[in-house]
């Protein structure tokens, strides 16, 4: 009987502690949602850590038409770029891909061409640098029945020599938009982690992308801002409480 009684007491204490912690977390969620996010949305109350994502894409949908208009106006400048072709012979350059790098460190007079369509299923490179292109190799592994993608970012070392293109890239990137085609003629230096290219000529081309790519660019850009704002708020409001992510 004593053992049974002790077990009942333990269960009651354990259950009471769980209810106490659960209510404390609910109160915390209400405070954060009302004070920082200014909402009583159930999605926020259930998971305030990830509400920045929900909020960002709500804002993106609302502002998408204006965003597309702004980005397209920047994209339209691409067709008016003036290229300096004096003493330039494109036939002196040969295309190179990730699989064509070989063991050489320096590759003179090469062409790198990369197109970022924003398609989820397309191979892409990370945005490691503000001004970069990408080397990609796609193959099929028959032994493991899967696609194999190798990619490497290539940093442009002399973008300042192309002020018109730099200005357009800066404007696009300020809107978190990285979807265009870039063709670079120049000398490539192979690196251990990433490579660099000193460009003799950079050609920028506009590509047609669906509305969802604009929405994704806007949403992810807003998310970076909103997530940063939330982390700063949480750090200042609860300095002794650890980030749950």
Order of alpha helices (4+ residues) and beta strands (2+ residues): alpha-alpha-alpha-beta-beta-beta-beta-alpha-beta-beta-alpha
